[in-house]
Amino acid sequence: MAKCISCGKKGLFLKLNNGLCPTCFKSYEKQQRELESMNTANFAIAGVTFDNEDGSERQELLKSIRNKTAPFDEKDIKVTFSKELYEDKECVAVFANGIKIGYIRSSRTKQVLNILKTKYYITKFRIVGGSEDSPSLGMRIEVKYKPYR
């Protein structure tokens, strides 16, 4: 008997519902309908070539996310925002599993601060760069959010 990938409940229903029990599948469907009615914004993360206060290198962290190695070897990586002050200015830091990986560009900070006041989801992220033409890694994220005023 298989287990629900969300709550761990056991049952025979899992193949029919993408690995989810009926309760979790219903919740998933509701969230998908909600996402369809939301606005979308895409952001490139800044500050990814700097080191964190604890000495960890953001480029190495992005490489770990891309390669799914420690500390990002878990199945799910949770990307979050946090409002901060930097040199007495409001900014928005971006974290992956609680580890800072950069900031929203200052030109987009006001928009993200408004998004943080609404219901929002970080729906996608991807690591970019790392090629001969663009050796530094970067991150782009997609956010779905309820309209704000």
N, C-alpha and C positions, 0 to 999 in steps of 0.2 A: 504494500500500500504506500502510495506517495504522500509527500507533505506539501502543504501550501507554501509557496516561496515567500509569502508575505507574513503570515501569522503562524505557520507551522502545523496547522490542523491537518490531520490525516484523512484520506478519503480516496474514492475512485473517480472523483469529478475532475481531477486536475488536468487531464489531457484535453478535455473539452473547453476549459477556461484558461488556457495559457499558463497553467501551473498555479492557478488561484482557486481558493475555496469559493463557494457561492457568495458569501458575505464580502470577501475581499474583491471578487470580480465585479460585484454591484458597485462598490466604492470606486473601483478603477474606471468603470464605465461612466459614472457620474463626473469624475474628475476630467475625463476626456471630453465630455460634452461641455464642461465649464471652460476648458482650455480653448475650444473652438470659438468661443465668444470673446476671448481676450485679445488685447493688443500684443504685438510682438516688437521687441527691440533687440538689437545685436550690439555687442560691445567687444572691443579689443582691450585686453588687459595691459596696463602700463606698469613700468617699474620691475619687469621680470628679469632684468639683468643685474639687479642689485641683490645684496645679501640681506637676510633677516637679522633682527636684533640679536638672536641667539647664535648667529654665525652660519646658519644653514643657507646654502646657495639656492636661490630660486630657479636657476637654470637646471640644477641637478634635480630639484623637486619636480619640475616639468618633465624632465627626462624619465623620472620614476613613474609619473602619471602615464606618460605615453607607453612605457614598457611594462606597466603594471607590476612594478617591483616595490619593495618596502620603501617607504611606509604606505604605499598605495597599491598593495597587492590584494586588497579586498575586492569582492565582486562589485560593490557600489562605491563610488566616490561622490561625496556630498559637497557641492560647491555652495558657499554662502557669502553674504555681504555683511559688512559691519561698518557703521558710521564711526569715523575717527577724526581727530584733529591732527593736522600736520603743519608745523610752522604757523600755528594759530589760524589755519584755514580748515573748513570742513572738507572731508574727503571720504571716499568709500573704499575700504579695503576688501579684497577678495581672498577667501580662504578655501582650501580643499581639505576636507576632513580635519578642520580646525587649524591648519597650517597656512600661514600667509604666503600667497603666491604673487601678489601684486595689488594694483589699485585700478579703479575705474579712472580713465583719463579725466583730467580736470575740466576739459570742455564738456564732458557729459555728466559731471557730478550732480548738478542741479536736477537733471532728469532722473537720475537714479535715486536721489534723495526723495523725490516725489513718488517714485515707484515704491520705495520702502514704506510709504504711508498707506499703500493699497494692498490688496491681496495679490501675491505674485508667486511665480514658480520659475526657477532656473531649469529650463527644460532640456538644454543641450549645452555641451561644451566640447571643444576640440583643441588639441595641441597643434600648432602650426610652426613652420620653419624647420630648422635643423638640416638644411640642404647646403650644397656648396655655395649657391647664390645667396642664401639666407641662413647662416650658421646658427644664429641665436634662435632659441625656441620662444614661442609666444602662446597665448591662449585667447580664444574667442568664445564668448558665451551668448546664448539666446535666452531671453527672459520673456515670459508671457505674464501680462499684468492687466488688472482691471483699469479702465480709464480713470484718470485723476483730473481734478479741476485746478 
